[in-house]
Amino acid sequence: MKLLTLSTACLSLSLLVACSGEPKQGKTLVVYSSGKMQIDKTKPETITLEPSNQHNEEILTYSGEGKVTVTVKSPAGDKTYELPDNGTYLLNLKKDTLIGGAVNFGNTGMPKNISTVELEHIIDSTRQLIEGKNASDANKTYFLTPGSIKKITASETAKILGPYNAIPGTIEADKDGKAPEYYKFFTNPDKRKALDELILRLQK
């Protein structure tokens, strides 16, 4: 069976993850934006957005059990987002849709090889996700349109990797031998381009 190195196919989405540890009591909000963000230090629930084409990221944490309401102020007006439960949320303030999912490290880290059959499955799943067809909490795959928010996981300590953050090649298991919880996200246009390039390369 033909094998491909992960570097050839790593732009694909893996749909499974091993969770690590118990979540802390609180909420983590990861924000990706097209434009500069200013966070009110006296009231971190308020984000002021100056739209542009520049990608920016912020990670905000809120303690306690109660619902948190975040307000985004921009030239288009104010918009509020609710974080009702503890866990990690992703807020998309970019101009593009974000797609992503859980990274499957297994028990020994990222796999070094992937079979043709596995690759074909990844390509098919990614095509569907780009169209928003197979995004679900059960599959741990996500489709966030501009201006939307989504609870990604109940863990407050999960790692959310954005369009310009690489998946680590090696990871350390926790004290119970479980892999850490990572999620990787791309912009829809970038993912479509990368997928098209991968398909063309395989057809040569």
C-alpha positions as CSV (number, residue, x, y, z in Angstrom):
1,M,0.0,0.0,0.0
2,K,1.3,3.4,-0.9
3,L,2.4,5.5,2.0
4,L,2.7,9.3,2.2
5,T,4.6,11.3,4.7
6,L,2.6,13.4,7.1
7,S,4.2,16.6,5.7
8,T,2.4,15.9,2.4
9,A,-1.0,15.4,4.0
10,C,-0.8,17.3,7.3
11,L,-3.0,20.1,6.0
12,S,-5.9,17.7,6.4
13,L,-8.1,17.6,9.4
14,S,-8.0,14.8,12.0
15,L,-11.3,14.0,13.6
16,L,-10.4,12.4,16.9
17,V,-8.6,13.6,20.0
18,A,-7.6,12.2,23.4
19,C,-8.6,14.6,26.1
20,S,-6.2,15.3,29.0
21,G,-7.1,16.2,32.5
22,E,-10.1,17.9,34.1
23,P,-11.2,21.3,33.0
24,K,-10.6,24.3,35.3
25,Q,-13.5,26.2,36.7
26,G,-13.8,29.0,34.2
27,K,-14.0,30.0,30.5
28,T,-11.4,30.6,27.9
29,L,-12.3,32.7,24.8
30,V,-10.0,32.5,21.8
31,V,-10.6,35.4,19.3
32,Y,-9.4,35.5,15.7
33,S,-9.9,38.8,13.9
34,S,-9.3,40.7,10.7
35,G,-8.1,43.9,12.4
36,K,-6.7,45.3,15.6
37,M,-8.4,44.4,18.8
38,Q,-8.3,46.5,22.0
39,I,-9.3,44.8,25.3
40,D,-10.6,46.9,28.1
41,K,-8.4,45.9,31.1
42,T,-11.0,47.1,33.6
43,K,-13.7,45.2,31.7
44,P,-12.2,42.3,29.7
45,E,-15.7,41.4,28.4
46,T,-15.4,44.4,26.0
47,I,-13.5,44.1,22.7
48,T,-13.0,47.1,20.4
49,L,-12.3,46.0,16.8
50,E,-10.6,48.2,14.2
51,P,-11.3,46.2,11.0
52,S,-8.4,45.6,8.5
53,N,-6.8,42.8,6.6
54,Q,-4.3,42.0,9.3
55,H,-4.8,38.7,11.3
56,N,-4.8,39.1,15.1
57,E,-5.4,36.7,18.0
58,E,-6.4,37.2,21.6
59,I,-6.9,34.7,24.4
60,L,-9.2,35.9,27.2
61,T,-10.0,34.0,30.5
62,Y,-13.0,34.5,32.8
63,S,-13.3,32.8,36.2
64,G,-16.4,31.6,37.9
65,E,-19.5,29.6,37.0
66,G,-21.9,32.3,35.8
67,K,-22.7,33.3,32.2
68,V,-20.3,35.8,30.6
69,T,-21.4,38.3,28.0
70,V,-18.8,39.6,25.7
71,T,-19.4,42.8,23.7
72,V,-17.6,43.5,20.4
73,K,-17.6,47.2,19.4
74,S,-16.8,48.0,15.8
75,P,-17.8,50.6,13.1
76,A,-20.6,48.3,12.2
77,G,-22.1,48.6,15.7
78,D,-22.0,46.6,18.9
79,K,-22.6,42.9,19.0
80,T,-22.8,40.6,22.1
81,Y,-21.8,37.0,22.5
82,E,-22.7,34.7,25.4
83,L,-20.4,32.2,27.1
84,P,-23.0,30.2,29.2
85,D,-20.9,27.3,30.4
86,N,-17.3,26.7,31.4
87,G,-14.9,25.6,28.7
88,T,-13.1,27.0,25.6
89,Y,-14.8,29.0,23.0
90,L,-13.7,30.3,19.6
91,L,-15.0,33.7,18.3
92,N,-14.5,34.4,14.6
93,L,-14.1,38.1,13.9
94,K,-12.4,37.4,10.6
95,K,-13.8,38.2,7.2
96,D,-13.6,34.5,6.2
97,T,-15.2,31.4,7.5
98,L,-13.0,29.3,9.8
99,I,-13.0,25.5,9.6
100,G,-11.2,23.1,11.9
101,G,-11.2,20.2,14.2
102,A,-9.5,18.1,16.8
103,V,-5.9,17.0,16.2
104,N,-5.4,13.3,16.6
105,F,-2.1,12.6,18.4
106,G,-3.1,9.1,19.4
107,N,-0.9,7.7,22.1
108,T,2.5,8.2,20.5
109,G,2.3,11.7,18.9
110,M,1.7,12.6,15.3
111,P,1.8,9.7,12.8
112,K,4.7,9.7,10.4
113,N,3.0,8.0,7.5
114,I,-0.5,7.9,6.1
115,S,-1.9,5.4,3.6
116,T,-3.6,6.3,0.4
117,V,-7.0,5.0,1.7
118,E,-6.7,7.2,4.8
119,L,-5.7,10.2,2.7
120,E,-8.7,9.7,0.4
121,H,-10.9,9.7,3.4
122,I,-9.3,12.9,4.7
123,I,-9.7,14.6,1.3
124,D,-13.4,13.7,1.2
125,S,-14.1,14.7,4.7
126,T,-12.3,18.0,4.2
127,R,-14.2,18.8,1.1
128,Q,-17.5,18.3,3.0
129,L,-16.3,20.5,5.9
130,I,-15.3,23.3,3.5
131,E,-19.0,23.3,2.4
132,G,-20.1,23.1,6.1
133,K,-21.7,19.6,5.6
134,N,-20.1,17.5,8.2
135,A,-19.3,19.9,11.1
136,S,-20.6,18.5,14.4
137,D,-19.7,18.3,18.0
138,A,-19.8,14.5,17.8
139,N,-17.1,14.6,15.1
140,K,-15.2,17.4,16.8
141,T,-15.2,19.4,13.5
142,Y,-16.3,23.0,13.3
143,F,-17.5,25.5,10.7
144,L,-17.6,29.1,12.0
145,T,-19.0,31.8,9.7
146,P,-17.8,35.4,10.2
147,G,-19.2,36.9,13.4
148,S,-20.0,33.6,15.0
149,I,-18.9,32.0,18.2
150,K,-18.7,28.3,19.1
151,K,-17.9,26.3,22.3
152,I,-15.1,24.0,21.2
153,T,-14.6,21.9,24.3
154,A,-15.5,21.7,28.0
155,S,-11.8,21.9,28.8
156,E,-10.5,25.4,29.7
157,T,-6.9,24.3,29.0
158,A,-7.3,23.0,25.4
159,K,-5.0,24.5,22.8
160,I,-6.6,26.3,19.8
161,L,-4.2,26.7,16.9
162,G,-5.0,29.4,14.4
163,P,-4.3,29.7,10.6
164,Y,-0.7,30.7,11.2
165,N,0.1,28.4,14.1
166,A,1.6,25.0,13.2
167,I,0.6,21.7,14.8
168,P,3.5,20.6,17.1
169,G,5.5,17.7,15.7
170,T,6.0,16.2,19.2
171,I,3.9,16.4,22.3
172,E,4.2,15.3,25.9
173,A,1.5,13.1,27.5
174,D,0.0,14.0,30.8
175,K,0.6,12.1,34.0
176,D,-2.1,9.6,32.9
177,G,-0.4,9.0,29.6
178,K,-3.0,10.9,27.6
179,A,-2.3,13.2,24.7
180,P,-3.1,16.9,25.2
181,E,-6.2,18.4,23.6
182,Y,-5.4,20.4,20.5
183,Y,-7.7,21.9,17.8
184,K,-6.5,23.3,14.5
185,F,-8.3,26.0,12.4
186,F,-7.9,27.4,8.9
187,T,-9.6,30.0,6.9
188,N,-11.9,28.4,4.3
189,P,-10.1,29.9,1.3
190,D,-6.7,28.8,2.5
191,K,-7.9,25.3,3.3
192,R,-9.5,25.0,-0.2
193,K,-6.3,26.2,-1.9
194,A,-4.1,23.8,0.1
195,L,-6.5,20.9,-0.6
196,D,-6.5,21.6,-4.3
197,E,-2.7,21.7,-4.4
198,L,-2.5,18.4,-2.5
199,I,-4.9,16.7,-5.0
200,L,-3.0,18.0,-8.0
201,R,0.3,16.8,-6.5
202,L,-1.1,13.3,-5.9
203,Q,-2.5,13.1,-9.5
204,K,1.0,13.7,-11.0
